[in-house]
Amino acid sequence: MNETNAGGVRRRSVEIVVPVYNEAHVLADSIGGLHAYLEESFPFRITIADNTSTDGTKKVWADSTADVVAYMDVDLSTGLEAFLPLVAPLLTGHSDLAIGSRLHRQSDVVRGTKREFISRSYNLLLKAGLGARFSDAQCGFKAVRTDVFRALAPHIEDTAWFFDTELLVLAQRNRLRIHEVPVDWTDDPDSRVDIVRTAVDDLKGMRRMFRSTVAGRTRIAVPRRNSTAQVPAARKTSEVLPIGANASSHLEYAS
């Protein structure tokens, strides 16, 4: 991923992590579509994390050599046209984190009433209980500057579904800039999320984060933005890498 432009300056790169859990039936189409979409963008790597939670995502992000790390759901519930707007502010140094928001007024979302109610209720609880200023904590479409993530990662306790909420709360507490992108979202009917268990775990996580905030344990030394004029441009190399015990048996992507 280490490329230079015509002036000899190293171009910034992105690593995209796609967590999977028994989803080989959609893997080829989804990763192939993502790879094709990014073909003429910037230096990138796609890593498939074969596990049952975002724990693998956290490890890949922390170990990444890319300037920006991102993740998205394997079913591509979020339209790929939102990906460049997601990572561009991080590549230029304008923002520190970026999230897709299904609750943005310009988003186009197709999902059931039950999930819509749960999502809105959860984000309202975050606003009321933790003072969250971001609109959608758990959309599976996020990116962060790698140096920022490395500073925050040791302080993120959750390795399951509360992981991204904790990341965002810590970022906000430390005055990092969070960029939001409206998305076109179509809910996956084959979702593996246990809604009741996830809701209970999220409430426990919110209580823990509230206590940490009151105790002053959420203040962290974080790297600050260094804006540049660099924007995504034509790309020359890319990679698709699997991780996890079973991932290699499903994948034959490379370029």
Disulfide bonds with the S-S distance in Angstrom:
none
